[in-house]
Amino acid sequence: MKNIFEIICKKCRGKCCKTVTFLSQDDLQRLKKCKDMFAQNKKFIHTRTNNHFLMLKNGECSFLDPVKGYKLKEACRPLECLLFPLVFKSEKNDIRFYLNKKCPYLKEISKKWVSETTKWADSRLKHWKKAEKESFSKIIGNHPSSHLHVL
């Protein structure tokens, strides 16, 4: 997975990272260990449903360096960031994966990466609570279906 971020995130420089980032409990634990690695312009929101989101300041991602690309080491990155442009929805107790068509570098992503990342994500999502999966799915559900490519 590392190669895709070295290539795509560095080229893109966060053009697609303009939304709130959903943080699972697992993500929060990893970020706490790496808090010295990201900018102080972050804002966490805790919701009534016990979900956490990272808001971006001025539409810029706290985890991206405008010149170098991603600044968090892979072990600290939120799952949503690790997967992009792969996204998922929890549908009828099943996880369905999609590719976000808005990624300008989608054509550079190999089928092998998609296959390996989907399997890896399945193993990570087993640690998520049902409510986390449903909340994330609602966020993705707000994207127009024209932005999602069914795998």
DSSP file (Angstrom, degrees, kcal/mol; ACC not computed):
  #  RESIDUE AA STRUCTURE BP1 BP2  ACC     N-H-->O    O-->H-N    N-H-->O    O-->H-N    TCO  KAPPA ALPHA  PHI   PSI    X-CA   Y-CA   Z-CA
    1    1 A M    >>        0   0    0      0, 0.0     4,-1.1     0, 0.0     3,-0.7   0.000 360.0 360.0 360.0 -28.3    0.0    0.0    0.0
    2    2 A K  H >>  +     0   0    0      1,-0.2     4,-2.0     2,-0.2     3,-0.6   0.883 360.0  59.2 -56.5 -42.7    2.9    2.3    0.7
    3    3 A N  H 3> S+     0   0    0      1,-0.2     4,-2.0     2,-0.2    -1,-0.2   0.856  99.1  57.2 -58.1 -37.6    3.7    2.9   -3.0
    4    4 A I  H <>>S+     0   0    0     -3,-0.7     4,-2.8     1,-0.2     5,-0.6   0.877 109.1  45.8 -64.1 -36.3    0.3    4.3   -3.8
    5    5 A F  I <<>S+     0   0    0     -4,-1.1     5,-1.0    -3,-0.6     4,-0.4   0.865 110.0  53.3 -75.5 -35.3    0.7    7.0   -1.2
    6    6 A E  I  <5S+     0   0    0     -4,-2.0    -2,-0.2     3,-0.2    -1,-0.2   0.876 121.8  32.2 -64.0 -35.4    4.2    7.9   -2.3
    7    7 A I  I  X5S+     0   0    0     -4,-2.0     4,-1.5    -5,-0.2    -2,-0.2   0.954 128.6  30.8 -85.4 -58.5    3.0    8.3   -5.8
    8    8 A I  I  X5S+     0   0    0     -4,-2.8     4,-3.2    -5,-0.2     5,-0.3   0.942 119.5  46.5 -75.1 -50.4   -0.6    9.5   -5.6
    9    9 A C  I  ><S+     0   0    0     -5,-0.6     4,-2.4    -4,-0.4     5,-0.3   0.873 113.3  51.3 -63.7 -35.1   -0.7   11.6   -2.4
   10   10 A K  H  4<S+     0   0    0     -5,-1.0    -1,-0.2     2,-0.2    -2,-0.2   0.914 115.8  41.0 -66.9 -41.8    2.5   13.4   -3.3
   11   11 A K  H  < S+     0   0    0     -4,-1.5    -2,-0.2     1,-0.2    -1,-0.2   0.922 119.7  43.8 -68.7 -44.8    1.2   14.3   -6.8
   12   12 A C  H >< S-     0   0    0     -4,-3.2     3,-0.6    -5,-0.1    -2,-0.2   0.868  83.3-159.5 -72.6 -39.0   -2.3   15.2   -5.6
   13   13 A R  T 3< S-     0   0    0     -4,-2.4    -3,-0.1    -5,-0.3    -4,-0.1   0.851  70.8 -51.8  56.1  38.4   -1.2   17.2   -2.6
   14   14 A G  T >  S+     0   0    0     -5,-0.3     3,-0.8    46,-0.1    -1,-0.2   0.672  89.4 141.8  82.2  18.5   -4.6   16.8   -1.0
   15   15 A K  T <  S+     0   0    0     -3,-0.6     3,-0.1     1,-0.3    -2,-0.1   0.844  83.4  40.6 -59.6 -31.1   -6.9   17.9   -3.7
   16   16 A C  T 3  S+     0   0    0      1,-0.2     2,-1.2     2,-0.0    -1,-0.3   0.518  95.6  84.5 -94.8  -5.6   -9.3   15.2   -2.7
   17   17 A C    <   +     0   0    0     -3,-0.8    -1,-0.2     1,-0.2    44,-0.2  -0.514  52.1 116.8 -96.5  66.3   -8.9   15.7    1.1
   18   18 A K        +     0   0    0     -2,-1.2     2,-0.2    -3,-0.1    -1,-0.2   0.116  56.9  72.5-120.5  19.7  -11.4   18.5    1.5
   19   19 A T  S    S-     0   0    0     -3,-0.2     2,-0.1     1,-0.1    35,-0.0  -0.690  91.6 -76.9-124.3 177.6  -13.9   16.8    3.8
   20   20 A V        -     0   0    0     -2,-0.2     2,-0.5    35,-0.1    35,-0.2  -0.471  45.7-129.5 -71.5 151.5  -14.1   15.8    7.5
   21   21 A T  E     -A   54   0A   0     33,-2.1    33,-2.5    -2,-0.1     2,-0.3  -0.920  13.7-133.6-107.4 125.1  -12.3   12.6    8.3
   22   22 A F  E     -A   53   0A   0     -2,-0.5     2,-0.5    31,-0.2    58,-0.4  -0.593  20.3-158.0 -75.3 134.1  -14.2    9.9   10.2
   23   23 A L  E     -A   52   0A   0     29,-2.8    29,-0.9    -2,-0.3     2,-0.1  -0.962   0.8-156.7-119.8 118.8  -12.1    8.5   13.1
   24   24 A S     >  -     0   0    0     -2,-0.5     4,-2.4    27,-0.1     5,-0.2  -0.313  38.2-101.1 -78.2 171.6  -12.9    5.1   14.6
   25   25 A Q  H  > S+     0   0    0      1,-0.2     4,-2.0     2,-0.2     5,-0.1   0.894 127.6  53.2 -60.0 -38.9  -11.8    4.2   18.1
   26   26 A D  H  > S+     0   0    0      2,-0.2     4,-1.9     1,-0.2    -1,-0.2   0.907 108.0  50.0 -61.7 -43.6   -8.9    2.3   16.6
   27   27 A D  H  > S+     0   0    0      1,-0.2     4,-2.7     2,-0.2    -2,-0.2   0.918 108.5  52.8 -61.0 -44.6   -7.9    5.5   14.6
   28   28 A L  H  X S+     0   0    0     -4,-2.4     4,-2.1     1,-0.2    -1,-0.2   0.895 107.7  51.0 -60.5 -41.1   -8.0    7.6   17.7
   29   29 A Q  H  X S+     0   0    0     -4,-2.0     4,-1.0     1,-0.2    -1,-0.2   0.912 112.3  46.2 -63.3 -42.3   -5.7    5.2   19.6
   30   30 A R  H  X S+     0   0    0     -4,-1.9     4,-0.7     1,-0.2     3,-0.4   0.906 111.8  51.3 -67.1 -40.8   -3.2    5.3   16.8
   31   31 A L  H >< S+     0   0    0     -4,-2.7     3,-0.8     1,-0.2     4,-0.3   0.854 102.3  59.9 -66.0 -34.6   -3.3    9.1   16.5
   32   32 A K  H >< S+     0   0    0     -4,-2.1     3,-0.7     1,-0.3    -1,-0.2   0.861 104.2  51.2 -60.9 -34.5   -2.8    9.6   20.2
   33   33 A K  H 3< S+     0   0    0     -4,-1.0    -1,-0.3    -3,-0.4    -2,-0.2   0.700 119.0  36.7 -73.7 -19.2    0.6    7.8   19.8
   34   34 A C  T X< S+     0   0    0     -3,-0.8     3,-2.8    -4,-0.7     4,-0.4   0.133  74.6 124.6-118.9  18.0    1.5   10.1   16.9
   35   35 A K  G X   +     0   0    0     -3,-0.7     3,-0.8     1,-0.3    -1,-0.1   0.750  69.9  61.0 -59.1 -25.3    0.1   13.4   18.0
   36   36 A D  G 3  S+     0   0    0      1,-0.2    -1,-0.3    -3,-0.2    -2,-0.1   0.601  95.4  66.0 -74.6  -8.7    3.4   15.2   17.7
   37   37 A M  G <  S+     0   0    0     -3,-2.8     2,-0.3    -6,-0.2    -1,-0.2   0.586  93.0  62.5 -92.1 -10.5    3.5   14.4   14.0
   38   38 A F  S <  S-     0   0    0     -3,-0.8    25,-0.1    -4,-0.4     4,-0.1  -0.851  89.8 -87.7-122.3 159.1    0.6   16.4   12.8
   39   39 A A        -     0   0    0     23,-1.2     3,-0.4    -2,-0.3    -1,-0.1  -0.032  27.9-125.1 -59.0 155.8   -0.2   20.1   12.7
   40   40 A Q  S    S+     0   0    0      1,-0.2    -1,-0.1    -4,-0.1    22,-0.0   0.366  93.0  90.2 -82.6   4.8   -1.9   21.9   15.6
   41   41 A N        +     0   0    0     21,-0.1    16,-0.3    16,-0.1    -1,-0.2   0.085  62.8 117.7 -89.8  25.7   -4.7   23.2   13.3
   42   42 A K        -     0   0    0     -3,-0.4     2,-0.4    14,-0.1    14,-0.1  -0.534  45.8-163.8 -90.7 157.9   -6.8   20.2   13.9
   43   43 A K  E     -B   55   0A   0     12,-0.9    12,-3.2    -2,-0.2     2,-0.4  -0.923   6.0-155.7-143.7 116.5  -10.2   20.2   15.5
   44   44 A F  E     -B   54   0A   0     -2,-0.4     2,-0.5    10,-0.2    10,-0.2  -0.733   5.6-158.4 -92.2 140.2  -11.8   17.0   16.8
   45   45 A I  E     -B   53   0A   0      8,-2.4     8,-1.8    -2,-0.4     2,-0.5  -0.977   0.9-159.6-118.5 129.5  -15.6   16.8   17.1
   46   46 A H  E     -B   52   0A   0     -2,-0.5     6,-0.2     6,-0.2     2,-0.1  -0.941  16.6-155.6-107.8 123.5  -17.2   14.3   19.4
   47   47 A T    >   -     0   0    0      4,-2.6     3,-1.9    -2,-0.5    -2,-0.0  -0.474  30.1-106.1 -98.6 168.7  -20.8   13.5   18.5
   48   48 A R  T 3  S+     0   0    0      1,-0.3    -1,-0.1    -2,-0.1    -2,-0.0   0.774 120.1  59.6 -62.1 -26.1  -23.8   12.3   20.6
   49   49 A T  T 3  S-     0   0    0      2,-0.1    -1,-0.3    82,-0.0     3,-0.1   0.280 121.2-108.3 -87.9  12.6  -23.4    8.9   18.9
   50   50 A N  S <  S+     0   0    0     -3,-1.9     2,-0.3     1,-0.3    -2,-0.1   0.735  74.6 138.1  68.8  24.8  -19.9    8.6   20.3
   51   51 A N        -     0   0    0     80,-0.0    -4,-2.6   -27,-0.0     2,-0.4  -0.685  41.4-145.7 -96.5 156.1  -18.3    9.1   16.8
   52   52 A H  E     -AB  23  46A   0    -29,-0.9   -29,-2.8    -2,-0.3     2,-0.3  -0.950  14.2-175.8-123.3 143.1  -15.3   11.3   16.2
   53   53 A F  E     -AB  22  45A   0     -8,-1.8    -8,-2.4    -2,-0.4     2,-0.6  -0.973  21.0-136.0-134.1 149.3  -14.4   13.4   13.2
   54   54 A L  E     -AB  21  44A   0    -33,-2.5   -33,-2.1    -2,-0.3     2,-0.3  -0.938  21.4-152.5-105.7 120.3  -11.4   15.5   12.3
   55   55 A M  E     - B   0  43A   0    -12,-3.2   -12,-0.9    -2,-0.6     2,-0.4  -0.659  13.2-128.3 -89.9 148.7  -12.3   18.9   10.9
   56   56 A L    >   -     0   0    0     -2,-0.3     3,-0.6   -14,-0.1     2,-0.5  -0.782  14.3-128.0 -99.5 140.5  -10.0   20.6    8.5
   57   57 A K  B >  S-C   60   0B   0      3,-0.8     3,-2.2    -2,-0.4   -16,-0.1  -0.746  89.2 -11.1 -87.8 128.6   -8.8   24.1    9.0
   58   58 A N  T 3  S-     0   0    0     -2,-0.5    -1,-0.2     1,-0.3     3,-0.1   0.776 125.2 -64.2  55.1  28.7   -9.3   26.3    5.9
   59   59 A G  T <  S+     0   0    0     -3,-0.6     2,-0.4     1,-0.2    -1,-0.3   0.639 107.6 125.3  73.3  13.4  -10.1   23.2    3.9
   60   60 A E  B <   -C   57   0B   0     -3,-2.2    -3,-0.8   -42,-0.1     2,-0.3  -0.872  63.1-119.1-109.9 140.2   -6.6   21.8    4.4
   61   61 A C    >   -     0   0    0     -2,-0.4     3,-1.1    -5,-0.2    -5,-0.1  -0.571  10.1-144.9 -76.6 133.3   -5.8   18.4    5.8
   62   62 A S  T 3  S+     0   0    0     -2,-0.3   -23,-1.2     1,-0.2    -1,-0.1   0.682  99.1  56.1 -68.1 -17.9   -3.8   18.4    9.0
   63   63 A F  T 3  S+     0   0    0    -25,-0.1     8,-2.9     8,-0.1     9,-0.7   0.448  94.4  80.4 -96.8  -0.5   -2.1   15.2    7.8
   64   64 A L  E <   -D   70   0C   0     -3,-1.1     6,-0.2     6,-0.2   -25,-0.1  -0.886  63.2-148.7-113.1 138.3   -0.7   16.6    4.5
   65   65 A D  E  >  -D   69   0C   0      4,-3.7     4,-2.1    -2,-0.4   -52,-0.1  -0.892  22.1-134.4 -95.4 129.5    2.3   18.7    3.8
   66   66 A P  T  4 S+     0   0    0      0, 0.0    -1,-0.1     0, 0.0     4,-0.1   0.726 100.9  28.4 -61.3 -20.8    1.6   20.9    0.7
   67   67 A V  T  4 S+     0   0    0      2,-0.2   -54,-0.0    -3,-0.0    -2,-0.0   0.830 128.3  35.3-103.8 -46.6    4.9   20.0   -0.8
   68   68 A K  T  4 S-     0   0    0      1,-0.3     2,-0.4   -55,-0.0   -58,-0.1   0.672  95.7-136.8 -87.1 -18.5    5.9   16.6    0.4
   69   69 A G  E  <  +D   65   0C   0     -4,-2.1    -4,-3.7   -59,-0.1    -1,-0.3  -0.785  68.6  26.0  96.1-142.9    2.5   14.9    0.6
   70   70 A Y  E     -D   64   0C   0     -2,-0.4    -6,-0.2   -65,-0.3    -7,-0.0  -0.303  55.7-175.2 -61.6 133.1    1.5   12.7    3.5
   71   71 A K        +     0   0    0     -8,-2.9     2,-0.4     2,-0.1    -7,-0.1   0.593  56.9  85.1-107.5 -12.7    3.3   13.6    6.7
   72   72 A L  S    S-     0   0    0     -9,-0.7     5,-0.1     1,-0.1     2,-0.0  -0.707  83.7-115.6 -86.7 138.7    2.0   10.9    9.1
   73   73 A K    >>  -     0   0    0     -2,-0.4     3,-2.2     1,-0.1     4,-0.8  -0.386  34.0-105.5 -66.7 155.8    3.8    7.6    9.0
   74   74 A E  G >4 S+     0   0    0      1,-0.3     3,-0.8     2,-0.2    -1,-0.1   0.822 117.7  61.7 -54.4 -37.8    1.5    4.7    7.7
   75   75 A A  G 34 S+     0   0    0      1,-0.2    -1,-0.3   -45,-0.0   -41,-0.1   0.673 108.1  44.8 -65.0 -16.5    1.1    3.2   11.2
   76   76 A C  G <4 S+     0   0    0     -3,-2.2    -1,-0.2     2,-0.1    -2,-0.2   0.574  85.9 111.6-102.8 -12.6   -0.6    6.5   12.4
   77   77 A R  S << S-     0   0    0     -3,-0.8   -47,-0.1    -4,-0.8   -46,-0.0  -0.343  72.6-110.3 -70.8 140.6   -3.0    7.2    9.5
   78   78 A P    >>  -     0   0    0      0, 0.0     4,-2.2     0, 0.0     3,-0.6  -0.345  29.4-115.3 -62.0 150.3   -6.7    7.0    9.9
   79   79 A L  H 3> S+     0   0    0      1,-0.3     4,-2.2     2,-0.2     5,-0.2   0.880 115.3  59.4 -56.8 -40.7   -8.3    4.0    8.0
   80   80 A E  H 3> S+     0   0    0    -58,-0.4     4,-1.5     1,-0.2    -1,-0.3   0.889 109.3  44.1 -56.7 -39.6  -10.2    6.4    5.7
   81   81 A C  H <4 S+     0   0    0     -3,-0.6    -1,-0.2     1,-0.2    -2,-0.2   0.885 110.8  53.8 -72.7 -39.8   -6.9    7.9    4.6
   82   82 A L  H  < S+     0   0    0     -4,-2.2    -2,-0.2     1,-0.2    -1,-0.2   0.840 114.2  42.3 -62.8 -32.9   -5.2    4.6    4.2
   83   83 A L  H >< S+     0   0    0     -4,-2.2     3,-3.0    -5,-0.2    -1,-0.2   0.792  87.3 152.5 -86.0 -29.5   -8.0    3.3    1.9
   84   84 A F  T 3<  +     0   0    0     -4,-1.5     3,-0.1     1,-0.4    15,-0.1  -0.151  67.7  26.3 -54.4 134.3   -8.6    6.3   -0.3
   85   85 A P  T 3  S+     0   0    0      0, 0.0    15,-3.0     0, 0.0     2,-0.5  -0.945 116.2  77.4 -89.2  11.7   -9.7    6.2   -3.1
   86   86 A L  E <   +E   99   0D   0     -3,-3.0     2,-0.3    13,-0.2    13,-0.2  -0.723  62.9 175.1 -81.7 129.4  -11.2    3.0   -1.8
   87   87 A V  E     -E   98   0D   0     11,-2.9    11,-2.9    -2,-0.5     2,-0.3  -0.860  12.6-149.8-128.6 165.0  -14.3    3.6    0.3
   88   88 A F  E     -E   97   0D   0     -2,-0.3     2,-0.4     9,-0.2     9,-0.2  -0.930   7.3-158.1-136.4 161.0  -16.8    1.3    1.9
   89   89 A K  E     -E   96   0D   0      7,-2.3     7,-2.9    -2,-0.3     2,-0.8  -0.990  22.0-130.2-133.2 143.4  -20.4    1.1    3.0
   90   90 A S  E     +E   95   0D   0     43,-0.4     2,-0.5    -2,-0.4     5,-0.2  -0.860  35.3 176.7 -92.1 113.9  -22.0   -1.2    5.5
   91   91 A E  E >   -E   94   0D   0      3,-3.6     3,-1.0    -2,-0.8    -2,-0.1  -0.957  63.1 -25.0-127.5 114.1  -25.0   -2.7    3.8
   92   92 A K  T 3  S-     0   0    0     -2,-0.5    -1,-0.1     1,-0.3     3,-0.1   0.928 125.7 -48.5  52.2  53.3  -27.2   -5.3    5.4
   93   93 A N  T 3  S+     0   0    0      1,-0.2     2,-0.3    -3,-0.1    -1,-0.3   0.674 123.0 103.4  61.9  19.9  -24.4   -6.6    7.7
   94   94 A D  E <   -E   91   0D   0     -3,-1.0    -3,-3.6     2,-0.0     2,-0.5  -0.954  69.2-129.3-128.6 149.3  -22.1   -6.8    4.8
   95   95 A I  E     -E   90   0D   0     -2,-0.3     2,-0.4    -5,-0.2    -5,-0.2  -0.876  22.4-168.7-100.2 127.1  -19.2   -4.5    3.8
   96   96 A R  E     -E   89   0D   0     -7,-2.9    -7,-2.3    -2,-0.5     2,-0.3  -0.954   9.4-147.2-115.4 134.2  -19.2   -3.3    0.2
   97   97 A F  E     +E   88   0D   0     -2,-0.4    54,-1.3    -9,-0.2     2,-0.3  -0.765  17.7 177.0-103.6 148.0  -16.2   -1.5   -1.3
   98   98 A Y  E     -EF  87 150D   0    -11,-2.9   -11,-2.9    -2,-0.3     2,-0.5  -0.931  27.4-123.5-139.3 159.7  -16.3    1.2   -4.0
   99   99 A L  E     -EF  86 149D   0     50,-2.2    50,-3.0    -2,-0.3     2,-0.8  -0.931  28.0-124.1-105.0 134.6  -13.7    3.4   -5.7
  100  100 A N  E >   - F   0 148D   0    -15,-3.0     3,-1.6    -2,-0.5    48,-0.2  -0.686  16.5-156.2 -78.8 113.4  -14.3    7.1   -5.4
  101  101 A K  T 3  S+     0   0    0     46,-3.6    -1,-0.2    -2,-0.8     5,-0.1   0.617  84.0  75.0 -67.7 -12.5  -14.4    8.3   -9.1
  102  102 A K  T 3   +     0   0    0     45,-0.5    -1,-0.3   -17,-0.1    46,-0.1   0.607  66.1 108.8 -78.5  -9.5  -13.4   11.8   -8.0
  103  103 A C    X   -     0   0    0     -3,-1.6     3,-1.4     1,-0.2     4,-0.2  -0.546  63.9-149.9 -67.2 121.3   -9.8   10.7   -7.5
  104  104 A P  T 3  S+     0   0    0      0, 0.0     3,-0.2     0, 0.0    -1,-0.2   0.648  94.4  50.1 -68.8 -12.6   -7.8   12.3  -10.3
  105  105 A Y  T >   +     0   0    0      1,-0.2     3,-1.8     2,-0.1     4,-0.3   0.113  69.9 119.9-111.6  20.9   -5.3    9.4  -10.3
  106  106 A L  G X  S+     0   0    0     -3,-1.4     3,-1.5     1,-0.3    -1,-0.2   0.835  70.3  60.1 -55.4 -36.7   -7.8    6.6  -10.4
  107  107 A K  G 3  S+     0   0    0      1,-0.3    -1,-0.3    -3,-0.2    -2,-0.1   0.698  98.7  58.9 -68.0 -18.0   -6.3    5.2  -13.6
  108  108 A E  G <  S+     0   0    0     -3,-1.8     2,-0.5     2,-0.1    -1,-0.3   0.500  84.1  97.7 -87.7  -4.2   -2.9    4.8  -11.9
  109  109 A I  S <  S-     0   0    0     -3,-1.5     2,-0.1    -4,-0.3    -3,-0.0  -0.750  70.8-136.6 -92.0 124.3   -4.3    2.4   -9.3
  110  110 A S     >  -     0   0    0     -2,-0.5     4,-1.9     1,-0.1     5,-0.1  -0.375  14.9-124.6 -79.7 155.7   -3.8   -1.2  -10.1
  111  111 A K  H  > S+     0   0    0      1,-0.2     4,-2.6     2,-0.2     5,-0.2   0.834 114.0  59.5 -63.0 -32.4   -6.4   -4.0   -9.7
  112  112 A K  H  > S+     0   0    0      2,-0.2     4,-2.8     1,-0.2     5,-0.3   0.921 104.2  48.7 -62.9 -44.3   -3.9   -5.8   -7.6
  113  113 A W  H  > S+     0   0    0      1,-0.2     4,-2.9     2,-0.2     5,-0.3   0.928 111.9  49.5 -60.7 -44.9   -3.8   -2.8   -5.1
  114  114 A V  H  X S+     0   0    0     -4,-1.9     4,-2.3     2,-0.2    -2,-0.2   0.929 113.5  46.0 -60.2 -46.3   -7.6   -2.7   -5.0
  115  115 A S  H  X S+     0   0    0     -4,-2.6     4,-1.9     2,-0.2    -2,-0.2   0.938 116.5  43.3 -63.4 -48.9   -7.8   -6.5   -4.3
  116  116 A E  H  X S+     0   0    0     -4,-2.8     4,-2.4     1,-0.2    -2,-0.2   0.896 115.6  48.8 -65.0 -40.8   -5.0   -6.5   -1.6
  117  117 A T  H  X S+     0   0    0     -4,-2.9     4,-3.0    -5,-0.3    -1,-0.2   0.873 108.2  53.7 -69.9 -37.2   -6.4   -3.3    0.0
  118  118 A T  H  X S+     0   0    0     -4,-2.3     4,-2.2    -5,-0.3    -1,-0.2   0.927 111.4  45.8 -61.6 -45.2   -9.9   -4.6    0.1
  119  119 A K  H  X S+     0   0    0     -4,-1.9     4,-1.5     2,-0.2    -2,-0.2   0.924 114.6  47.8 -63.2 -44.6   -8.7   -7.8    1.9
  120  120 A W  H  X S+     0   0    0     -4,-2.4     4,-1.7     1,-0.2    -2,-0.2   0.917 111.0  51.1 -62.7 -44.0   -6.6   -5.8    4.3
  121  121 A A  H  X S+     0   0    0     -4,-3.0     4,-2.9     1,-0.2     5,-0.2   0.889 104.2  58.0 -62.4 -40.2   -9.5   -3.4    5.0
  122  122 A D  H  X S+     0   0    0     -4,-2.2     4,-0.8     1,-0.2    -1,-0.2   0.910 106.7  48.6 -55.0 -42.9  -11.8   -6.3    5.8
  123  123 A S  H  < S+     0   0    0     -4,-1.5     3,-0.3     1,-0.2     4,-0.3   0.868 113.5  46.5 -68.0 -35.4   -9.4   -7.4    8.5
  124  124 A R  H >< S+     0   0    0     -4,-1.7     3,-1.6     1,-0.2     4,-0.3   0.872 106.5  58.0 -71.9 -37.7   -9.2   -3.9   10.0
  125  125 A L  H >< S+     0   0    0     -4,-2.9     3,-1.2     1,-0.3    -1,-0.2   0.684  87.9  75.2 -70.1 -17.2  -13.0   -3.4    9.9
  126  126 A K  T 3< S+     0   0    0     -4,-0.8    -1,-0.3    -3,-0.3    -2,-0.2   0.770  93.7  54.6 -62.8 -23.8  -13.5   -6.4   12.1
  127  127 A H  T <  S+     0   0    0     -3,-1.6    -1,-0.3    -4,-0.3     2,-0.2   0.580  90.0  96.3 -86.0 -11.0  -12.3   -4.2   15.0
  128  128 A W  S <  S-     0   0    0     -3,-1.2     2,-0.1    -4,-0.3  -104,-0.0  -0.534  78.8-117.9 -80.1 145.5  -14.8   -1.5   14.3
  129  129 A K     >  -     0   0    0     -2,-0.2     4,-2.0     1,-0.1     3,-0.4  -0.455  26.2-112.3 -75.1 155.6  -18.1   -1.4   16.2
  130  130 A K  H  > S+     0   0    0      1,-0.2     4,-2.4     2,-0.2     5,-0.2   0.890 118.6  54.5 -56.1 -41.8  -21.3   -1.8   14.3
  131  131 A A  H  > S+     0   0    0      1,-0.2     4,-2.4     2,-0.2    -1,-0.2   0.858 106.0  52.6 -63.1 -35.6  -22.2    1.8   15.1
  132  132 A E  H  > S+     0   0    0     -3,-0.4     4,-2.6     2,-0.2     5,-0.2   0.932 109.8  47.9 -65.8 -44.7  -18.9    3.0   13.6
  133  133 A K  H  X S+     0   0    0     -4,-2.0     4,-2.3     1,-0.2   -43,-0.4   0.915 113.3  48.1 -61.3 -43.0  -19.5    1.2   10.4
  134  134 A E  H  X S+     0   0    0     -4,-2.4     4,-1.8     2,-0.2    -1,-0.2   0.899 111.7  49.3 -66.4 -40.4  -23.0    2.5   10.1
  135  135 A S  H  X S+     0   0    0     -4,-2.4     4,-1.6     2,-0.2    -2,-0.2   0.922 112.4  47.3 -65.0 -44.0  -21.9    6.1   10.8
  136  136 A F  H  X S+     0   0    0     -4,-2.6     4,-2.3     1,-0.2     5,-0.2   0.912 109.7  54.4 -62.7 -41.2  -19.2    5.9    8.3
  137  137 A S  H  X S+     0   0    0     -4,-2.3     4,-2.6    -5,-0.2    -1,-0.2   0.855 104.1  54.9 -61.8 -35.5  -21.6    4.4    5.8
  138  138 A K  H  X S+     0   0    0     -4,-1.8     4,-0.8     2,-0.2    -1,-0.2   0.895 107.6  49.7 -64.7 -39.2  -24.0    7.4    6.3
  139  139 A I  H >< S+     0   0    0     -4,-1.6     3,-1.1     1,-0.2     4,-0.3   0.953 114.5  43.4 -63.5 -49.0  -21.2    9.8    5.4
  140  140 A I  H >< S+     0   0    0     -4,-2.3     3,-1.8     1,-0.3    -2,-0.2   0.861 106.6  63.0 -64.4 -35.2  -20.3    7.9    2.3
  141  141 A G  H 3< S+     0   0    0     -4,-2.6    -1,-0.3     1,-0.3    -2,-0.2   0.719  92.9  64.2 -62.3 -20.7  -24.0    7.6    1.5
  142  142 A N  T << S+     0   0    0     -3,-1.1    -1,-0.3    -4,-0.8    -2,-0.2   0.638  83.0  93.7 -78.2 -14.2  -24.2   11.3    1.2
  143  143 A H  S <  S-     0   0    0     -3,-1.8     5,-0.1    -4,-0.3     2,-0.0  -0.576  93.7-102.8 -73.4 139.7  -21.8   11.2   -1.8
  144  144 A P    >   -     0   0    0      0, 0.0     3,-2.6     0, 0.0     4,-0.3  -0.393  27.1-122.9 -59.2 140.5  -23.7   11.1   -5.1
  145  145 A S  G >  S+     0   0    0      1,-0.3     3,-1.4     2,-0.2    -2,-0.1   0.748 109.8  71.4 -59.9 -21.7  -23.7    7.5   -6.4
  146  146 A S  G 3  S+     0   0    0      1,-0.3    -1,-0.3     3,-0.1   -45,-0.0   0.686  92.7  57.7 -67.2 -15.5  -22.1    8.9   -9.6
  147  147 A H  G <  S+     0   0    0     -3,-2.6   -46,-3.6   -47,-0.1   -45,-0.5   0.557  97.3  74.1 -88.4  -8.9  -18.9    9.4   -7.5
  148  148 A L  E <   -F  100   0D   0     -3,-1.4     2,-0.6    -4,-0.3   -48,-0.2  -0.905  64.1-156.2-114.7 131.6  -18.7    5.8   -6.5
  149  149 A H  E     -F   99   0D   0    -50,-3.0   -50,-2.2    -2,-0.5     2,-0.2  -0.915  22.7-130.2-104.2 119.2  -17.6    2.9   -8.8
  150  150 A V  E      F   98   0D   0     -2,-0.6   -52,-0.2   -52,-0.2   -54,-0.0  -0.462 360.0 360.0 -69.5 135.0  -18.9   -0.5   -7.7
  151  151 A L              0   0    0    -54,-1.3    -1,-0.1    -2,-0.2   -53,-0.1   0.430 360.0 360.0 -90.2 360.0  -16.2   -3.1   -7.5
